[in-house]
Amino acid sequence: MRTAVIVDAVRTPSGRGKPGGALSGIHPVDLAAEVLRATLERNGLPSTQVDDVLLGCVSQVGEQTMNVARQAVLAAGFDERVPATTIDRQCGSSQQAAHFAAQAVMAGQYDVVIAGGVESMSRVPLGVAASVAGSPFSPGLHARYPDGLVNQGVSAELIAARWGFSRDELDAFAVESHERAARAHAQGRFASQLVPVDGVEVDETVRPGTTVAGLAGLAPAFRTDAATQRFPEIEWRITPGNSSPLTDGASAALIMSEEKAVELGLTPRARFHAFAVVGDDPLLMLTGPIPATRRVLERSGLSIDDLDAYEVNEAFASVPLAWAAEVGADAAKLNSWGGAIALGHALGSSGTRLLGTLLARLEATGGRYGLQTMCEGGGMANATIIERL
């Protein structure tokens, strides 16, 4: 089996995913095209060398429909013979795109692939697909879950209740995410990844100076009469302040065989060491990273202590906190440049954004192994271990 390597990883800055956000004026196809073009230009690679482009996108409706990956390839000026497809593994869509890309390279089916993702939450709001085209919760699904499934915010509340995280703990984690992200920006940690877009050069979502006292005034975001009646044990601690913000963004990773990288005169920066994807409880929904991490560690032959860095998506503060408690993770290695609470969570883009950050962190610290994992809608999770070369 061949070795699949990462040669480059890029992303746009994160824009607030609402009208007036820094990237809200850019069509998602053109947003994705920015990182695709940058990937070729940074590596002196003609588009004809690319066997396929795999992009993640969650809300595939309106401006993000009709295979947004193919539209972005064409908008980026790629040769028309370069194919592309769009993947939906919910929040892990672009992480799954990277898995598919690496696995195809390892199997000898592809030599060069670009994996990435895009989401414009200002232009294609979260949940708009169901409001336009009907509910995805069918009679058959209701028959299996007669009490009904819940939105991710309620799932985050259930996790906070089960693991006993207080409002202060959740808010303190959010404050630290902003502090770490602001410090990383000040130190130029993201400079090698960021692709400026229309004059936007930094993440709009980072809020330096965030405090626990300031967050304490925010009301719970997901409390409703129906949810309160169904889950009387919930104290309602999840707020906009300890959740990831709605975000616009795109990201991409250049993945190829080690042999092809050498042939093209490019430098492999890391190799894919192990993969896992799992299904988990669709009610708790966001606990998937726990069994995904256990599975990927088992497959890799490594322990959690063998890893030098972890990137665990901060969809809500309760998710990485529960993950760390269950797997025995070192908090100092977790999202040390900030996470999605500060850096944003452009759903389809987040997987390869985290991958790029993980790679840069390993290079900056001299670490060898890094883990990336993220919760996904419907109760799933991907986990990836890479090895810096």
LINURLIN-V120930 format. One record per run of one state. SS is the DSSP state (A for helix, B for strand, O for the rest). FROM is the first residue (numbers start at 1). TO is the last residue. Records with the same first field share a line. If there is no record, write none. Layout:
SS = FROM-TO ; FROM-TO
This chain:
O = 1-3 ; 13-14 ; 17-27 ; 44-46 ; 50-51 ; 57-61 ; 65-67 ; 76-83 ; 88-89 ; 107-111 ; 121-127 ; 134-138 ; 145-151 ; 164-166 ; 187-193 ; 196-196 ; 198-199 ; 201-211 ; 216-219 ; 221-224 ; 231-238 ; 244-245 ; 264-269 ; 280-287 ; 301-303 ; 307-308 ; 313-315 ; 328-330 ; 335-339 ; 344-344 ; 346-346 ; 366-368 ; 377-379 ; 389-389
B = 4-12 ; 15-16 ; 52-56 ; 84-87 ; 112-120 ; 194-195 ; 197-197 ; 200-200 ; 220-220 ; 239-239 ; 243-243 ; 246-257 ; 270-279 ; 309-312 ; 316-316 ; 334-334 ; 345-345 ; 369-376 ; 380-388
A = 28-43 ; 47-49 ; 62-64 ; 68-75 ; 90-106 ; 128-133 ; 139-144 ; 152-163 ; 167-186 ; 212-215 ; 225-230 ; 240-242 ; 258-263 ; 288-300 ; 304-306 ; 317-327 ; 331-333 ; 340-343 ; 347-365
